[in-house]
């Protein structure tokens, strides 16, 4: 069964965090940038980011952006 577009975005960003490509403190691209990068709707991006927040991989700062957080799911270094 094919992965949903939301799951594809989640998997890709999660992999970038796990590999250290995105490090704690790094800002994710904007919603519009992610939409263009993945060729998906704003709703797909928002759902993916919401899932990443719920799992504690990222946190949003109102008016600033979404950032990778330090945690057991992120690499240290």
PDB file of N, CA, C, O and CB in Angstrom:
ATOM      1  N   UNK A   1       0.842  -1.189   0.000  1.00  0.00           N
ATOM      2  CA  UNK A   1       0.000   0.000   0.000  1.00  0.00           C
ATOM      3  C   UNK A   1       0.885   1.250   0.000  1.00  0.00           C
ATOM      4  O   UNK A   1       1.850   1.324   0.761  1.00  0.00           O
ATOM      5  CB  UNK A   1      -0.957  -0.001   1.226  1.00  0.00           C
ATOM      6  N   UNK A   2       0.571   2.204  -0.826  1.00  0.00           N
ATOM      7  CA  UNK A   2       1.362   3.422  -0.946  1.00  0.00           C
ATOM      8  C   UNK A   2       1.214   4.297   0.294  1.00  0.00           C
ATOM      9  O   UNK A   2       0.151   4.357   0.912  1.00  0.00           O
ATOM     10  CB  UNK A   2       0.950   4.203  -2.193  1.00  0.00           C
ATOM     11  N   UNK A   3       2.294   4.963   0.637  1.00  0.00           N
ATOM     12  CA  UNK A   3       2.257   5.892   1.762  1.00  0.00           C
ATOM     13  C   UNK A   3       1.504   7.147   1.342  1.00  0.00           C
ATOM     14  O   UNK A   3       1.565   7.564   0.185  1.00  0.00           O
ATOM     15  CB  UNK A   3       3.694   6.243   2.248  1.00  0.00           C
ATOM     16  N   UNK A   4       0.796   7.742   2.294  1.00  0.00           N
ATOM     17  CA  UNK A   4       0.110   8.996   2.005  1.00  0.00           C
ATOM     18  C   UNK A   4       1.144  10.104   1.818  1.00  0.00           C
ATOM     19  O   UNK A   4       2.297   9.966   2.225  1.00  0.00           O
ATOM     20  CB  UNK A   4      -0.887   9.358   3.141  1.00  0.00           C
ATOM     21  N   UNK A   5       0.722  11.188   1.207  1.00  0.00           N
ATOM     22  CA  UNK A   5       1.619  12.327   1.024  1.00  0.00           C
ATOM     23  C   UNK A   5       2.072  12.865   2.376  1.00  0.00           C
ATOM     24  O   UNK A   5       3.234  13.234   2.550  1.00  0.00           O
ATOM     25  CB  UNK A   5       0.929  13.439   0.209  1.00  0.00           C
ATOM     26  N   UNK A   6       1.149  12.906   3.329  1.00  0.00           N
ATOM     27  CA  UNK A   6       1.513  13.367   4.670  1.00  0.00           C
ATOM     28  C   UNK A   6       2.586  12.470   5.262  1.00  0.00           C
ATOM     29  O   UNK A   6       3.562  12.961   5.829  1.00  0.00           O
ATOM     30  CB  UNK A   6       0.279  13.401   5.590  1.00  0.00           C
ATOM     31  N   UNK A   7       2.416  11.157   5.138  1.00  0.00           N
ATOM     32  CA  UNK A   7       3.389  10.219   5.698  1.00  0.00           C
ATOM     33  C   UNK A   7       4.738  10.353   5.003  1.00  0.00           C
ATOM     34  O   UNK A   7       5.778  10.204   5.643  1.00  0.00           O
ATOM     35  CB  UNK A   7       2.876   8.779   5.577  1.00  0.00           C
ATOM     36  N   UNK A   8       4.735  10.631   3.711  1.00  0.00           N
ATOM     37  CA  UNK A   8       5.992  10.818   2.983  1.00  0.00           C
ATOM     38  C   UNK A   8       6.763  12.019   3.528  1.00  0.00           C
ATOM     39  O   UNK A   8       7.979  11.948   3.711  1.00  0.00           O
ATOM     40  CB  UNK A   8       5.720  11.002   1.480  1.00  0.00           C
ATOM     41  N   UNK A   9       6.058  13.120   3.787  1.00  0.00           N
ATOM     42  CA  UNK A   9       6.703  14.314   4.343  1.00  0.00           C
ATOM     43  C   UNK A   9       7.215  14.023   5.751  1.00  0.00           C
ATOM     44  O   UNK A   9       8.339  14.388   6.093  1.00  0.00           O
ATOM     45  CB  UNK A   9       5.719  15.512   4.364  1.00  0.00           C
ATOM     46  N   UNK A  10       6.387  13.363   6.569  1.00  0.00           N
ATOM     47  CA  UNK A  10       6.795  12.988   7.929  1.00  0.00           C
ATOM     48  C   UNK A  10       8.047  12.125   7.881  1.00  0.00           C
ATOM     49  O   UNK A  10       9.015  12.388   8.594  1.00  0.00           O
ATOM     50  CB  UNK A  10       5.656  12.238   8.658  1.00  0.00           C
ATOM     51  N   UNK A  11       8.028  11.104   7.048  1.00  0.00           N
ATOM     52  CA  UNK A  11       9.163  10.180   6.961  1.00  0.00           C
ATOM     53  C   UNK A  11      10.435  10.896   6.529  1.00  0.00           C
ATOM     54  O   UNK A  11      11.511  10.637   7.068  1.00  0.00           O
ATOM     55  CB  UNK A  11       8.851   9.047   5.987  1.00  0.00           C
ATOM     56  N   UNK A  12      10.315  11.793   5.562  1.00  0.00           N
ATOM     57  CA  UNK A  12      11.499  12.482   5.061  1.00  0.00           C
ATOM     58  C   UNK A  12      12.088  13.420   6.113  1.00  0.00           C
ATOM     59  O   UNK A  12      13.297  13.409   6.345  1.00  0.00           O
ATOM     60  CB  UNK A  12      11.156  13.265   3.797  1.00  0.00           C
ATOM     61  N   UNK A  13      11.250  14.221   6.745  1.00  0.00           N
ATOM     62  CA  UNK A  13      11.759  15.148   7.763  1.00  0.00           C
ATOM     63  C   UNK A  13      12.287  14.373   8.964  1.00  0.00           C
ATOM     64  O   UNK A  13      13.323  14.734   9.522  1.00  0.00           O
ATOM     65  CB  UNK A  13      10.653  16.136   8.208  1.00  0.00           C
ATOM     66  N   UNK A  14      11.593  13.315   9.367  1.00  0.00           N
ATOM     67  CA  UNK A  14      12.067  12.477  10.482  1.00  0.00           C
ATOM     68  C   UNK A  14      13.433  11.885  10.170  1.00  0.00           C
ATOM     69  O   UNK A  14      14.302  11.837  11.041  1.00  0.00           O
ATOM     70  CB  UNK A  14      11.060  11.349  10.781  1.00  0.00           C
ATOM     71  N   UNK A  15      13.630  11.433   8.933  1.00  0.00           N
ATOM     72  CA  UNK A  15      14.914  10.856   8.530  1.00  0.00           C
ATOM     73  C   UNK A  15      16.017  11.913   8.556  1.00  0.00           C
ATOM     74  O   UNK A  15      17.147  11.623   8.949  1.00  0.00           O
ATOM     75  CB  UNK A  15      14.808  10.235   7.124  1.00  0.00           C
ATOM     76  N   UNK A  16      15.694  13.126   8.143  1.00  0.00           N
ATOM     77  CA  UNK A  16      16.677  14.211   8.183  1.00  0.00           C
ATOM     78  C   UNK A  16      17.085  14.527   9.620  1.00  0.00           C
ATOM     79  O   UNK A  16      18.248  14.830   9.887  1.00  0.00           O
ATOM     80  CB  UNK A  16      16.114  15.471   7.505  1.00  0.00           C
ATOM     81  N   UNK A  17      16.134  14.457  10.536  1.00  0.00           N
ATOM     82  CA  UNK A  17      16.432  14.696  11.951  1.00  0.00           C
ATOM     83  C   UNK A  17      17.267  13.548  12.503  1.00  0.00           C
ATOM     84  O   UNK A  17      18.270  13.779  13.178  1.00  0.00           O
ATOM     85  CB  UNK A  17      15.127  14.859  12.770  1.00  0.00           C
ATOM     86  N   UNK A  18      16.861  12.320  12.221  1.00  0.00           N
ATOM     87  CA  UNK A  18      17.569  11.143  12.742  1.00  0.00           C
ATOM     88  C   UNK A  18      19.002  11.067  12.228  1.00  0.00           C
ATOM     89  O   UNK A  18      19.900  10.633  12.949  1.00  0.00           O
ATOM     90  CB  UNK A  18      16.820   9.868  12.365  1.00  0.00           C
ATOM     91  N   UNK A  19      19.217  11.489  10.981  1.00  0.00           N
ATOM     92  CA  UNK A  19      20.555  11.408  10.381  1.00  0.00           C
ATOM     93  C   UNK A  19      21.461  12.557  10.802  1.00  0.00           C
ATOM     94  O   UNK A  19      22.671  12.515  10.576  1.00  0.00           O
ATOM     95  CB  UNK A  19      20.443  11.385   8.874  1.00  0.00           C
ATOM     96  N   UNK A  20      20.880  13.577  11.409  1.00  0.00           N
ATOM     97  CA  UNK A  20      21.669  14.741  11.796  1.00  0.00           C
ATOM     98  C   UNK A  20      21.739  15.808  10.726  1.00  0.00           C
ATOM     99  O   UNK A  20      22.377  16.844  10.916  1.00  0.00           O
ATOM    100  CB  UNK A  20      23.044  14.319  12.151  1.00  0.00           C
ATOM    101  N   UNK A  21      21.085  15.560   9.596  1.00  0.00           N
ATOM    102  CA  UNK A  21      21.033  16.582   8.550  1.00  0.00           C
ATOM    103  C   UNK A  21      20.315  17.820   9.088  1.00  0.00           C
ATOM    104  O   UNK A  21      20.709  18.951   8.806  1.00  0.00           O
ATOM    105  CB  UNK A  21      20.316  16.040   7.275  1.00  0.00           C
ATOM    106  N   UNK A  22      19.258  17.588   9.865  1.00  0.00           N
ATOM    107  CA  UNK A  22      18.602  18.656  10.622  1.00  0.00           C
ATOM    108  C   UNK A  22      18.969  18.432  12.082  1.00  0.00           C
ATOM    109  O   UNK A  22      18.674  17.379  12.647  1.00  0.00           O
ATOM    110  CB  UNK A  22      17.024  18.664  10.405  1.00  0.00           C
ATOM    111  N   UNK A  23      19.611  19.421  12.688  1.00  0.00           N
ATOM    112  CA  UNK A  23      20.107  19.285  14.056  1.00  0.00           C
ATOM    113  C   UNK A  23      19.233  20.071  15.026  1.00  0.00           C
ATOM    114  O   UNK A  23      18.509  20.978  14.614  1.00  0.00           O
ATOM    115  CB  UNK A  23      21.565  19.761  14.151  1.00  0.00           C
ATOM    116  N   UNK A  24      19.295  19.727  16.319  1.00  0.00           N
ATOM    117  CA  UNK A  24      18.550  20.510  17.310  1.00  0.00           C
ATOM    118  C   UNK A  24      18.860  22.001  17.160  1.00  0.00           C
ATOM    119  O   UNK A  24      20.017  22.409  17.061  1.00  0.00           O
ATOM    120  CB  UNK A  24      18.889  20.035  18.742  1.00  0.00           C
ATOM    121  N   UNK A  25      17.800  22.790  17.147  1.00  0.00           N
ATOM    122  CA  UNK A  25      17.931  24.231  16.967  1.00  0.00           C
ATOM    123  C   UNK A  25      17.761  24.688  15.535  1.00  0.00           C
ATOM    124  O   UNK A  25      17.527  25.871  15.286  1.00  0.00           O
ATOM    125  CB  UNK A  25      19.253  24.675  17.461  1.00  0.00           C
ATOM    126  N   UNK A  26      17.875  23.757  14.576  1.00  0.00           N
ATOM    127  CA  UNK A  26      17.680  24.122  13.173  1.00  0.00           C
ATOM    128  C   UNK A  26      16.218  24.459  12.925  1.00  0.00           C
ATOM    129  O   UNK A  26      15.318  23.812  13.462  1.00  0.00           O
ATOM    130  CB  UNK A  26      18.137  22.981  12.237  1.00  0.00           C
ATOM    131  N   UNK A  27      15.994  25.476  12.109  1.00  0.00           N
ATOM    132  CA  UNK A  27      14.641  25.880  11.738  1.00  0.00           C
ATOM    133  C   UNK A  27      14.224  25.105  10.490  1.00  0.00           C
ATOM    134  O   UNK A  27      14.983  25.001   9.527  1.00  0.00           O
ATOM    135  CB  UNK A  27      14.558  27.423  11.492  1.00  0.00           C
ATOM    136  N   UNK A  28      13.009  24.566  10.524  1.00  0.00           N
ATOM    137  CA  UNK A  28      12.467  23.923   9.324  1.00  0.00           C
ATOM    138  C   UNK A  28      12.130  25.003   8.301  1.00  0.00           C
ATOM    139  O   UNK A  28      11.869  26.147   8.672  1.00  0.00           O
ATOM    140  CB  UNK A  28      11.204  23.062   9.663  1.00  0.00           C
ATOM    141  N   UNK A  29      12.134  24.655   7.033  1.00  0.00           N
ATOM    142  CA  UNK A  29      11.664  25.614   6.030  1.00  0.00           C
ATOM    143  C   UNK A  29      10.218  26.018   6.341  1.00  0.00           C
ATOM    144  O   UNK A  29       9.504  25.306   7.047  1.00  0.00           O
ATOM    145  CB  UNK A  29      11.769  25.010   4.595  1.00  0.00           C
ATOM    146  N   UNK A  30       9.802  27.154   5.810  1.00  0.00           N
ATOM    147  CA  UNK A  30       8.433  27.625   6.031  1.00  0.00           C
ATOM    148  C   UNK A  30       7.427  26.647   5.423  1.00  0.00           C
ATOM    149  O   UNK A  30       7.784  25.785   4.621  1.00  0.00           O
ATOM    150  CB  UNK A  30       8.240  29.035   5.430  1.00  0.00           C
ATOM    151  N   UNK A  31       6.181  26.799   5.816  1.00  0.00           N
ATOM    152  CA  UNK A  31       5.118  25.964   5.264  1.00  0.00           C
ATOM    153  C   UNK A  31       5.084  26.081   3.741  1.00  0.00           C
ATOM    154  O   UNK A  31       4.955  25.080   3.037  1.00  0.00           O
ATOM    155  CB  UNK A  31       3.753  26.359   5.863  1.00  0.00           C
ATOM    156  N   UNK A  32       5.200  27.300   3.246  1.00  0.00           N
ATOM    157  CA  UNK A  32       5.179  27.510   1.791  1.00  0.00           C
ATOM    158  C   UNK A  32       6.377  26.842   1.118  1.00  0.00           C
ATOM    159  O   UNK A  32       6.242  26.259   0.042  1.00  0.00           O
ATOM    160  CB  UNK A  32       5.169  29.015   1.467  1.00  0.00           C
ATOM    161  N   UNK A  33       7.548  26.929   1.753  1.00  0.00           N
ATOM    162  CA  UNK A  33       8.744  26.293   1.185  1.00  0.00           C
ATOM    163  C   UNK A  33       8.608  24.774   1.175  1.00  0.00           C
ATOM    164  O   UNK A  33       8.976  24.121   0.199  1.00  0.00           O
ATOM    165  CB  UNK A  33       9.995  26.701   1.976  1.00  0.00           C
ATOM    166  N   UNK A  34       8.077  24.213   2.267  1.00  0.00           N
ATOM    167  CA  UNK A  34       7.878  22.762   2.320  1.00  0.00           C
ATOM    168  C   UNK A  34       6.849  22.319   1.288  1.00  0.00           C
ATOM    169  O   UNK A  34       7.011  21.277   0.651  1.00  0.00           O
ATOM    170  CB  UNK A  34       7.434  22.330   3.727  1.00  0.00           C
ATOM    171  N   UNK A  35       5.793  23.110   1.123  1.00  0.00           N
ATOM    172  CA  UNK A  35       4.765  22.795   0.130  1.00  0.00           C
ATOM    173  C   UNK A  35       5.392  22.717  -1.255  1.00  0.00           C
ATOM    174  O   UNK A  35       5.122  21.782  -2.010  1.00  0.00           O
ATOM    175  CB  UNK A  35       3.634  23.851   0.153  1.00  0.00           C
ATOM    176  N   UNK A  36       6.221  23.690  -1.588  1.00  0.00           N
ATOM    177  CA  UNK A  36       6.870  23.702  -2.898  1.00  0.00           C
ATOM    178  C   UNK A  36       7.889  22.569  -3.020  1.00  0.00           C
ATOM    179  O   UNK A  36       7.981  21.929  -4.067  1.00  0.00           O
ATOM    180  CB  UNK A  36       7.555  25.054  -3.140  1.00  0.00           C
ATOM    181  N   UNK A  37       8.647  22.319  -1.966  1.00  0.00           N
ATOM    182  CA  UNK A  37       9.679  21.278  -1.987  1.00  0.00           C
ATOM    183  C   UNK A  37       9.085  19.903  -2.236  1.00  0.00           C
ATOM    184  O   UNK A  37       9.624  19.120  -3.018  1.00  0.00           O
ATOM    185  CB  UNK A  37      10.453  21.273  -0.676  1.00  0.00           C
ATOM    186  N   UNK A  38       7.968  19.606  -1.570  1.00  0.00           N
ATOM    187  CA  UNK A  38       7.366  18.277  -1.672  1.00  0.00           C
ATOM    188  C   UNK A  38       6.246  18.201  -2.706  1.00  0.00           C
ATOM    189  O   UNK A  38       5.766  17.109  -3.012  1.00  0.00           O
ATOM    190  CB  UNK A  38       6.833  17.859  -0.330  1.00  0.00           C
ATOM    191  N   UNK A  39       5.826  19.333  -3.244  1.00  0.00           N
ATOM    192  CA  UNK A  39       4.762  19.342  -4.238  1.00  0.00           C
ATOM    193  C   UNK A  39       3.425  18.894  -3.672  1.00  0.00           C
ATOM    194  O   UNK A  39       2.668  18.171  -4.319  1.00  0.00           O
ATOM    195  CB  UNK A  39       5.137  18.464  -5.393  1.00  0.00           C
ATOM    196  N   UNK A  40       3.147  19.342  -2.439  1.00  0.00           N
ATOM    197  CA  UNK A  40       1.917  18.947  -1.750  1.00  0.00           C
ATOM    198  C   UNK A  40       1.154  20.195  -1.317  1.00  0.00           C
ATOM    199  O   UNK A  40       1.641  21.316  -1.466  1.00  0.00           O
ATOM    200  CB  UNK A  40       2.230  18.045  -0.523  1.00  0.00           C
ATOM    201  N   UNK A  41      -0.038  19.988  -0.783  1.00  0.00           N
ATOM    202  CA  UNK A  41      -0.855  21.103  -0.326  1.00  0.00           C
ATOM    203  C   UNK A  41      -0.381  21.606   1.039  1.00  0.00           C
ATOM    204  O   UNK A  41       0.345  20.923   1.762  1.00  0.00           O
ATOM    205  CB  UNK A  41      -2.329  20.688  -0.256  1.00  0.00           C
ATOM    206  N   UNK A  42      -0.815  22.818   1.362  1.00  0.00           N
ATOM    207  CA  UNK A  42      -0.522  23.397   2.679  1.00  0.00           C
ATOM    208  C   UNK A  42      -1.078  22.490   3.775  1.00  0.00           C
ATOM    209  O   UNK A  42      -0.445  22.327   4.819  1.00  0.00           O
ATOM    210  CB  UNK A  42      -1.122  24.831   2.802  1.00  0.00           C
ATOM    211  N   UNK A  43      -2.249  21.901   3.552  1.00  0.00           N
ATOM    212  CA  UNK A  43      -2.861  21.013   4.544  1.00  0.00           C
ATOM    213  C   UNK A  43      -1.967  19.821   4.838  1.00  0.00           C
ATOM    214  O   UNK A  43      -1.811  19.442   5.999  1.00  0.00           O
ATOM    215  CB  UNK A  43      -4.229  20.532   4.062  1.00  0.00           C
ATOM    216  N   UNK A  44      -1.380  19.225   3.818  1.00  0.00           N
ATOM    217  CA  UNK A  44      -0.470  18.088   4.010  1.00  0.00           C
ATOM    218  C   UNK A  44       0.717  18.515   4.865  1.00  0.00           C
ATOM    219  O   UNK A  44       1.093  17.810   5.801  1.00  0.00           O
ATOM    220  CB  UNK A  44       0.020  17.532   2.644  1.00  0.00           C
ATOM    221  N   UNK A  45       1.310  19.668   4.549  1.00  0.00           N
ATOM    222  CA  UNK A  45       2.460  20.159   5.318  1.00  0.00           C
ATOM    223  C   UNK A  45       2.056  20.419   6.764  1.00  0.00           C
ATOM    224  O   UNK A  45       2.768  20.020   7.685  1.00  0.00           O
ATOM    225  CB  UNK A  45       3.035  21.447   4.683  1.00  0.00           C
ATOM    226  N   UNK A  46       0.931  21.079   6.972  1.00  0.00           N
ATOM    227  CA  UNK A  46       0.483  21.378   8.343  1.00  0.00           C
ATOM    228  C   UNK A  46       0.240  20.099   9.135  1.00  0.00           C
ATOM    229  O   UNK A  46       0.611  20.014  10.306  1.00  0.00           O
ATOM    230  CB  UNK A  46      -0.800  22.227   8.317  1.00  0.00           C
ATOM    231  N   UNK A  47      -0.379  19.109   8.507  1.00  0.00           N
ATOM    232  CA  UNK A  47      -0.622  17.838   9.197  1.00  0.00           C
ATOM    233  C   UNK A  47       0.688  17.146   9.550  1.00  0.00           C
ATOM    234  O   UNK A  47       0.821  16.592  10.642  1.00  0.00           O
ATOM    235  CB  UNK A  47      -1.485  16.915   8.329  1.00  0.00           C
ATOM    236  N   UNK A  48       1.647  17.171   8.644  1.00  0.00           N
ATOM    237  CA  UNK A  48       2.945  16.542   8.898  1.00  0.00           C
ATOM    238  C   UNK A  48       3.667  17.245  10.044  1.00  0.00           C
ATOM    239  O   UNK A  48       4.202  16.587  10.936  1.00  0.00           O
ATOM    240  CB  UNK A  48       3.816  16.565   7.626  1.00  0.00           C
ATOM    241  N   UNK A  49       3.684  18.567  10.025  1.00  0.00           N
ATOM    242  CA  UNK A  49       4.357  19.326  11.087  1.00  0.00           C
ATOM    243  C   UNK A  49       3.649  19.102  12.418  1.00  0.00           C
ATOM    244  O   UNK A  49       4.305  18.978  13.453  1.00  0.00           O
ATOM    245  CB  UNK A  49       4.395  20.838  10.745  1.00  0.00           C
ATOM    246  N   UNK A  50       2.326  19.048  12.404  1.00  0.00           N
ATOM    247  CA  UNK A  50       1.578  18.790  13.640  1.00  0.00           C
ATOM    248  C   UNK A  50       1.956  17.425  14.217  1.00  0.00           C
ATOM    249  O   UNK A  50       2.107  17.290  15.431  1.00  0.00           O
ATOM    250  CB  UNK A  50       0.053  18.859  13.380  1.00  0.00           C
ATOM    251  N   UNK A  51       2.108  16.422  13.368  1.00  0.00           N
ATOM    252  CA  UNK A  51       2.500  15.084  13.823  1.00  0.00           C
ATOM    253  C   UNK A  51       3.901  15.124  14.418  1.00  0.00           C
ATOM    254  O   UNK A  51       4.146  14.534  15.471  1.00  0.00           O
ATOM    255  CB  UNK A  51       2.441  14.067  12.659  1.00  0.00           C
ATOM    256  N   UNK A  52       4.827  15.819  13.748  1.00  0.00           N
ATOM    257  CA  UNK A  52       6.202  15.930  14.247  1.00  0.00           C
ATOM    258  C   UNK A  52       6.233  16.640  15.603  1.00  0.00           C
ATOM    259  O   UNK A  52       7.022  16.282  16.478  1.00  0.00           O
ATOM    260  CB  UNK A  52       7.084  16.686  13.231  1.00  0.00           C
ATOM    261  N   UNK A  53       5.372  17.647  15.772  1.00  0.00           N
ATOM    262  CA  UNK A  53       5.270  18.333  17.072  1.00  0.00           C
ATOM    263  C   UNK A  53       4.746  17.371  18.132  1.00  0.00           C
ATOM    264  O   UNK A  53       5.277  17.321  19.242  1.00  0.00           O
ATOM    265  CB  UNK A  53       4.344  19.575  16.969  1.00  0.00           C
ATOM    266  N   UNK A  54       3.710  16.611  17.799  1.00  0.00           N
ATOM    267  CA  UNK A  54       3.108  15.673  18.754  1.00  0.00           C
ATOM    268  C   UNK A  54       4.106  14.610  19.196  1.00  0.00           C
ATOM    269  O   UNK A  54       4.043  14.133  20.329  1.00  0.00           O
ATOM    270  CB  UNK A  54       1.878  15.004  18.139  1.00  0.00           C
ATOM    271  N   UNK A  55       5.020  14.238  18.314  1.00  0.00           N
ATOM    272  CA  UNK A  55       6.040  13.236  18.642  1.00  0.00           C
ATOM    273  C   UNK A  55       7.252  13.847  19.337  1.00  0.00           C
ATOM    274  O   UNK A  55       8.179  13.129  19.713  1.00  0.00           O
ATOM    275  CB  UNK A  55       6.486  12.519  17.382  1.00  0.00           C
ATOM    276  N   UNK A  56       7.251  15.167  19.509  1.00  0.00           N
ATOM    277  CA  UNK A  56       8.343  15.824  20.212  1.00  0.00           C
ATOM    278  C   UNK A  56       9.605  16.016  19.398  1.00  0.00           C
ATOM    279  O   UNK A  56      10.674  16.251  19.961  1.00  0.00           O
ATOM    280  CB  UNK A  56       8.672  15.059  21.413  1.00  0.00           C
ATOM    281  N   UNK A  57       9.498  15.921  18.085  1.00  0.00           N
ATOM    282  CA  UNK A  57      10.673  16.108  17.226  1.00  0.00           C
ATOM    283  C   UNK A  57      10.937  17.575  16.917  1.00  0.00           C
ATOM    284  O   UNK A  57      12.082  17.984  16.724  1.00  0.00           O
ATOM    285  CB  UNK A  57      10.497  15.343  15.931  1.00  0.00           C
ATOM    286  N   UNK A  58       9.864  18.361  16.872  1.00  0.00           N
ATOM    287  CA  UNK A  58       9.984  19.786  16.580  1.00  0.00           C
ATOM    288  C   UNK A  58       9.053  20.560  17.501  1.00  0.00           C
ATOM    289  O   UNK A  58       8.130  20.003  18.096  1.00  0.00           O
ATOM    290  CB  UNK A  58       9.659  20.084  15.089  1.00  0.00           C
ATOM    291  N   UNK A  59       9.322  21.872  17.604  1.00  0.00           N
ATOM    292  CA  UNK A  59       8.419  22.749  18.340  1.00  0.00           C
ATOM    293  C   UNK A  59       8.250  24.035  17.560  1.00  0.00           C
ATOM    294  O   UNK A  59       9.170  24.499  16.886  1.00  0.00           O
ATOM    295  CB  UNK A  59       8.947  23.035  19.771  1.00  0.00           C
ATOM    296  N   UNK A  60       7.066  24.598  17.662  1.00  0.00           N
ATOM    297  CA  UNK A  60       6.787  25.839  16.963  1.00  0.00           C
ATOM    298  C   UNK A  60       6.865  27.023  17.897  1.00  0.00           C
ATOM    299  O   UNK A  60       6.398  26.965  19.034  1.00  0.00           O
ATOM    300  CB  UNK A  60       5.430  25.784  16.309  1.00  0.00           C
ATOM    301  N   UNK A  61       7.457  28.096  17.411  1.00  0.00           N
ATOM    302  CA  UNK A  61       7.483  29.356  18.131  1.00  0.00           C
ATOM    303  C   UNK A  61       6.667  30.341  17.308  1.00  0.00           C
ATOM    304  O   UNK A  61       7.033  30.679  16.182  1.00  0.00           O
ATOM    305  CB  UNK A  61       8.958  29.869  18.372  1.00  0.00           C
ATOM    306  N   UNK A  62       5.570  30.792  17.874  1.00  0.00           N
ATOM    307  CA  UNK A  62       4.622  31.627  17.155  1.00  0.00           C
ATOM    308  C   UNK A  62       5.303  32.831  16.506  1.00  0.00           C
ATOM    309  O   UNK A  62       6.002  33.599  17.168  1.00  0.00           O
ATOM    310  CB  UNK A  62       3.527  32.093  18.094  1.00  0.00           C
ATOM    311  N   UNK A  63       5.088  32.976  15.214  1.00  0.00           N
ATOM    312  CA  UNK A  63       5.640  34.082  14.469  1.00  0.00           C
ATOM    313  C   UNK A  63       7.114  33.954  14.129  1.00  0.00           C
ATOM    314  O   UNK A  63       7.674  34.823  13.460  1.00  0.00           O
ATOM    315  CB  UNK A  63       5.432  35.311  15.221  1.00  0.00           C
ATOM    316  N   UNK A  64       7.750  32.877  14.581  1.00  0.00           N
ATOM    317  CA  UNK A  64       9.187  32.701  14.356  1.00  0.00           C
ATOM    318  C   UNK A  64       9.458  31.533  13.428  1.00  0.00           C
ATOM    319  O   UNK A  64      10.175  31.676  12.437  1.00  0.00           O
ATOM    320  CB  UNK A  64       9.916  32.491  15.679  1.00  0.00           C
ATOM    321  N   UNK A  65       8.884  30.367  13.744  1.00  0.00           N
ATOM    322  CA  UNK A  65       9.103  29.192  12.921  1.00  0.00           C
ATOM    323  C   UNK A  65       9.001  27.915  13.712  1.00  0.00           C
ATOM    324  O   UNK A  65       8.610  27.916  14.880  1.00  0.00           O
ATOM    325  CB  UNK A  65      10.438  29.266  12.259  1.00  0.00           C
ATOM    326  N   UNK A  66       9.357  26.822  13.064  1.00  0.00           N
ATOM    327  CA  UNK A  66       9.336  25.491  13.673  1.00  0.00           C
ATOM    328  C   UNK A  66      10.775  25.006  13.732  1.00  0.00           C
ATOM    329  O   UNK A  66      11.505  25.064  12.742  1.00  0.00           O
ATOM    330  CB  UNK A  66       8.420  24.485  12.864  1.00  0.00           C
ATOM    331  N   UNK A  67      11.178  24.523  14.915  1.00  0.00           N
ATOM    332  CA  UNK A  67      12.568  24.168  15.158  1.00  0.00           C
ATOM    333  C   UNK A  67      12.697  22.734  15.644  1.00  0.00           C
ATOM    334  O   UNK A  67      11.826  22.219  16.344  1.00  0.00           O
ATOM    335  CB  UNK A  67      13.185  25.117  16.169  1.00  0.00           C
ATOM    336  N   UNK A  68      13.800  22.097  15.259  1.00  0.00           N
ATOM    337  CA  UNK A  68      14.133  20.758  15.741  1.00  0.00           C
ATOM    338  C   UNK A  68      14.510  20.884  17.212  1.00  0.00           C
ATOM    339  O   UNK A  68      15.245  21.794  17.596  1.00  0.00           O
ATOM    340  CB  UNK A  68      15.302  20.108  14.901  1.00  0.00           C
ATOM    341  N   UNK A  69      14.005  19.967  18.031  1.00  0.00           N
ATOM    342  CA  UNK A  69      14.314  19.995  19.459  1.00  0.00           C
ATOM    343  C   UNK A  69      15.324  18.913  19.811  1.00  0.00           C
ATOM    344  O   UNK A  69      15.456  17.909  19.111  1.00  0.00           O
ATOM    345  CB  UNK A  69      13.037  19.818  20.292  1.00  0.00           C
ATOM    346  N   UNK A  70      16.028  19.138  20.902  1.00  0.00           N
ATOM    347  CA  UNK A  70      16.963  18.146  21.430  1.00  0.00           C
ATOM    348  C   UNK A  70      16.137  17.050  22.084  1.00  0.00           C
ATOM    349  O   UNK A  70      15.182  17.345  22.803  1.00  0.00           O
ATOM    350  CB  UNK A  70      17.981  18.786  22.451  1.00  0.00           C
ATOM    351  N   UNK A  71      16.482  15.813  21.852  1.00  0.00           N
ATOM    352  CA  UNK A  71      15.743  14.725  22.473  1.00  0.00           C
ATOM    353  C   UNK A  71      16.290  13.388  22.062  1.00  0.00           C
ATOM    354  O   UNK A  71      17.255  13.304  21.302  1.00  0.00           O
ATOM    355  CB  UNK A  71      14.283  14.809  22.127  1.00  0.00           C
ATOM    356  N   UNK A  72      15.669  12.337  22.568  1.00  0.00           N
ATOM    357  CA  UNK A  72      16.154  10.990  22.268  1.00  0.00           C
ATOM    358  C   UNK A  72      15.994  10.631  20.802  1.00  0.00           C
ATOM    359  O   UNK A  72      16.668   9.724  20.313  1.00  0.00           O
ATOM    360  CB  UNK A  72      15.428   9.978  23.116  1.00  0.00           C
ATOM    361  N   UNK A  73      15.104  11.335  20.084  1.00  0.00           N
ATOM    362  CA  UNK A  73      14.893  11.052  18.667  1.00  0.00           C
ATOM    363  C   UNK A  73      15.806  11.857  17.756  1.00  0.00           C
ATOM    364  O   UNK A  73      15.760  11.704  16.536  1.00  0.00           O
ATOM    365  CB  UNK A  73      13.465  11.321  18.304  1.00  0.00           C
ATOM    366  N   UNK A  74      16.642  12.720  18.347  1.00  0.00           N
ATOM    367  CA  UNK A  74      17.556  13.514  17.539  1.00  0.00           C
ATOM    368  C   UNK A  74      18.982  13.115  17.855  1.00  0.00           C
ATOM    369  O   UNK A  74      19.279  12.619  18.941  1.00  0.00           O
ATOM    370  CB  UNK A  74      17.345  15.020  17.781  1.00  0.00           C
ATOM    371  N   UNK A  75      19.854  13.336  16.896  1.00  0.00           N
ATOM    372  CA  UNK A  75      21.260  13.018  17.128  1.00  0.00           C
ATOM    373  C   UNK A  75      21.906  14.158  17.887  1.00  0.00           C
ATOM    374  O   UNK A  75      21.474  15.305  17.778  1.00  0.00           O
ATOM    375  CB  UNK A  75      22.004  12.755  15.796  1.00  0.00           C
ATOM    376  N   UNK A  76      22.925  13.852  18.646  1.00  0.00           N
ATOM    377  CA  UNK A  76      23.635  14.876  19.394  1.00  0.00           C
ATOM    378  C   UNK A  76      24.961  15.125  18.725  1.00  0.00           C
ATOM    379  O   UNK A  76      25.574  14.210  18.174  1.00  0.00           O
ATOM    380  CB  UNK A  76      23.830  14.467  20.870  1.00  0.00           C
ATOM    381  N   UNK A  77      25.402  16.359  18.772  1.00  0.00           N
ATOM    382  CA  UNK A  77      26.693  16.620  18.203  1.00  0.00           C
ATOM    383  C   UNK A  77      26.745  17.979  17.712  1.00  0.00           C
ATOM    384  O   UNK A  77      27.772  18.406  17.183  1.00  0.00           O
ATOM    385  CB  UNK A  77      27.023  15.681  17.131  1.00  0.00           C
TER     386      UNK A  77
END
